[in-house]
Amino acid sequence: MPHPEGYRKALRVMRLAAKYNRPIVCLLDTQGAYPGIGAEERGQAEAIARSTDVCLGLGVPSVTVILGEGGSGGAIALAAANRVLMLEHAIYSVISPEGAASILWRDTSKAQEAATNMKITAQDMVRFGVIDTVVTEPTGGAHRDPPAAIAATGEAIANALAELRGLDRETVRKQRREKFLNMGRTIGRIAS
């Protein structure tokens, strides 16, 4: 769960990569930004907003891989990339299933029902156009065969970067912004 300082450090590194024309790869596994009072006092919301804005404006190719959990705005702040990949058994959501169940039914034991209704799986995300690629995991999950999972993820990252190779800075920026602006429109067409 990143603190504001973590987002600011990530932005410094991303800006440095952009300055030297290097692609950015972000491996993401977070429940979301740290929600503590101290983090809020140090500008957590501002750090998330600035991170999202800077990521959208970078002139170099960027690829984010959601490894386990991509939660809330804390994840989106680092997933505003040209290509978003997601491991097959990962989840990506605005709130945890437990949090949604506690709000909707005041009963966290209904987390499974909430997760099903929230459509947070990699397969749902690719269908909605939120992510670009589902990375197949070894039988039983990535933790059963880490070398195979790492190889599959590396290959998916290489393929994503190859798709973006040779694009000028403005095209990279424009593609990324259009992807995120069209996201809600895609979801609206699927839902209706």
C-alpha positions as CSV (number, residue, x, y, z in Angstrom):
1,M,0.0,0.0,0.0
2,P,2.0,3.0,-1.3
3,H,2.4,6.2,0.7
4,P,2.5,9.6,-1.0
5,E,6.3,9.4,-0.9
6,G,6.2,6.2,-2.8
7,Y,4.2,7.7,-5.6
8,R,6.5,10.7,-5.7
9,K,9.6,8.5,-5.9
10,A,8.0,6.4,-8.8
11,L,7.3,9.7,-10.6
12,R,10.9,10.8,-10.3
13,V,12.1,7.5,-11.8
14,M,9.4,7.6,-14.6
15,R,10.4,11.2,-15.5
16,L,14.1,10.1,-15.6
17,A,13.2,7.2,-17.9
18,A,11.3,9.6,-20.2
19,K,14.2,12.1,-20.2
20,Y,16.5,9.3,-21.5
21,N,13.9,7.8,-23.8
22,R,13.6,4.5,-22.0
23,P,10.4,2.5,-21.8
24,I,8.7,2.1,-18.4
25,V,7.6,-1.2,-17.0
26,C,5.6,-1.2,-13.7
27,L,4.9,-4.4,-11.8
28,L,1.8,-3.8,-9.7
29,D,0.4,-5.7,-6.7
30,T,-1.4,-3.5,-4.2
31,Q,-4.7,-3.3,-2.4
32,G,-4.5,0.4,-3.0
33,A,-2.9,3.5,-1.6
34,Y,-2.2,3.6,2.2
35,P,-5.4,5.1,3.7
36,G,-3.9,6.4,7.0
37,I,-4.4,9.8,8.4
38,G,-0.6,10.6,8.2
39,A,-0.6,9.7,4.5
40,E,-3.6,12.0,3.9
41,E,-1.8,14.8,5.8
42,R,1.2,14.3,3.5
43,G,-0.9,14.6,0.4
44,Q,-2.0,11.1,-0.6
45,A,-4.8,12.2,-2.8
46,E,-2.6,14.8,-4.6
47,A,0.1,12.2,-5.1
48,I,-2.3,9.8,-6.7
49,A,-3.8,12.4,-9.0
50,R,-0.4,13.7,-10.0
51,S,0.9,10.2,-10.6
52,T,-2.1,9.5,-12.9
53,D,-1.6,12.8,-14.8
54,V,2.1,12.3,-15.2
55,C,1.7,8.7,-16.4
56,L,-0.8,9.8,-19.0
57,G,1.6,12.5,-20.2
58,L,4.8,10.5,-20.5
59,G,6.3,10.4,-24.0
60,V,7.8,7.0,-23.8
61,P,6.1,3.6,-24.0
62,S,4.8,2.2,-20.7
63,V,3.6,-1.3,-19.7
64,T,2.0,-2.1,-16.4
65,V,1.5,-5.7,-15.2
66,I,-1.0,-6.4,-12.5
67,L,0.5,-9.4,-10.7
68,G,-2.0,-10.2,-7.9
69,E,-4.2,-7.3,-6.9
70,G,-4.8,-3.9,-8.5
71,G,-6.9,-2.1,-6.0
72,S,-8.5,1.3,-6.1
73,G,-7.1,4.6,-7.3
74,G,-3.8,3.6,-5.7
75,A,-3.4,1.1,-8.5
76,I,-4.8,3.2,-11.3
77,A,-2.2,5.9,-10.4
78,L,0.5,3.5,-11.7
79,A,-1.6,1.6,-14.3
80,A,-2.2,4.6,-16.7
81,A,0.0,2.8,-19.3
82,N,0.0,2.2,-23.0
83,R,-0.5,-1.5,-22.3
84,V,-1.9,-3.0,-19.2
85,L,-1.3,-6.7,-18.7
86,M,-2.8,-8.9,-16.0
87,L,-1.9,-12.3,-14.7
88,E,-4.7,-14.8,-15.3
89,H,-5.7,-15.1,-11.6
90,A,-5.2,-11.5,-10.6
91,I,-8.0,-9.1,-9.7
92,Y,-8.4,-5.4,-10.5
93,S,-11.1,-3.3,-8.8
94,V,-12.1,0.0,-7.2
95,I,-12.8,-1.7,-3.8
96,S,-12.1,-5.1,-2.3
97,P,-14.9,-7.6,-2.4
98,E,-14.9,-7.5,1.4
99,G,-15.3,-3.7,1.4
100,A,-18.1,-3.9,-1.2
101,A,-19.9,-6.6,0.8
102,S,-19.7,-4.5,4.0
103,I,-21.1,-1.5,2.2
104,L,-23.8,-3.3,0.2
105,W,-25.0,-5.9,2.7
106,R,-23.2,-4.9,5.9
107,D,-21.9,-8.4,5.9
108,T,-18.3,-9.3,4.8
109,S,-19.2,-12.9,4.5
110,K,-20.9,-12.0,1.2
111,A,-17.5,-11.1,-0.3
112,Q,-17.7,-13.9,-2.9
113,E,-21.1,-12.7,-4.1
114,A,-19.7,-9.1,-4.3
115,A,-16.6,-10.3,-6.2
116,T,-18.8,-12.1,-8.7
117,N,-21.0,-9.1,-9.2
118,M,-18.1,-6.7,-9.4
119,K,-16.5,-8.5,-12.4
120,I,-12.9,-8.1,-11.2
121,T,-11.2,-11.0,-13.0
122,A,-8.6,-10.7,-15.7
123,Q,-11.1,-12.1,-18.2
124,D,-13.7,-9.5,-17.2
125,M,-11.1,-6.7,-17.5
126,V,-10.0,-7.7,-21.0
127,R,-13.7,-8.0,-22.1
128,F,-14.4,-4.5,-20.8
129,G,-11.3,-3.1,-22.5
130,V,-9.7,-2.1,-19.1
131,I,-6.6,-4.3,-19.8
132,D,-5.0,-5.4,-23.0
133,T,-3.7,-8.9,-22.3
134,V,-4.2,-11.7,-19.9
135,V,-0.9,-13.5,-19.0
136,T,-1.5,-17.2,-18.7
137,E,-0.3,-18.7,-15.4
138,P,1.0,-22.2,-14.8
139,T,-1.5,-24.8,-13.6
140,G,-2.4,-24.0,-10.0
141,G,-1.2,-20.4,-10.2
142,A,2.0,-18.4,-10.6
143,H,3.2,-19.4,-7.1
144,R,3.2,-23.1,-8.2
145,D,5.9,-22.5,-10.8
146,P,7.5,-19.0,-10.4
147,P,10.1,-19.5,-13.2
148,A,7.3,-20.3,-15.7
149,A,5.2,-17.4,-14.5
150,I,8.2,-15.0,-14.8
151,A,9.0,-16.3,-18.3
152,A,5.3,-15.8,-19.5
153,T,5.2,-12.4,-18.0
154,G,8.5,-11.4,-19.5
155,E,7.4,-12.6,-22.9
156,A,4.1,-10.6,-22.6
157,I,6.0,-7.5,-21.6
158,A,8.4,-7.9,-24.6
159,N,5.5,-8.3,-26.9
160,A,3.7,-5.2,-25.6
161,L,6.9,-3.2,-25.9
162,A,7.5,-4.5,-29.5
163,E,4.0,-3.2,-30.4
164,L,5.0,0.3,-29.2
165,R,8.5,0.3,-30.7
166,G,9.2,3.1,-33.2
167,L,6.3,5.3,-32.2
168,D,7.2,9.0,-31.7
169,R,6.5,10.7,-28.3
170,E,3.3,12.4,-29.3
171,T,1.8,9.2,-30.8
172,V,2.7,7.3,-27.6
173,R,1.0,10.0,-25.5
174,K,-2.0,10.2,-27.7
175,Q,-2.5,6.4,-27.8
176,R,-2.4,6.2,-24.0
177,R,-4.8,9.1,-23.5
178,E,-7.3,7.8,-26.1
179,K,-7.2,4.3,-24.5
180,F,-8.3,5.8,-21.1
181,L,-10.8,8.2,-22.5
182,N,-12.5,5.4,-24.5
183,M,-12.5,3.0,-21.5
184,G,-15.9,4.2,-20.1
185,R,-17.4,4.2,-23.6
186,T,-16.4,0.6,-24.1
187,I,-17.9,-0.4,-20.8
188,G,-21.1,1.4,-21.5
189,R,-21.6,-0.4,-24.8
190,I,-21.0,-3.8,-23.1
191,A,-23.4,-3.1,-20.3
192,S,-26.3,-2.0,-22.5
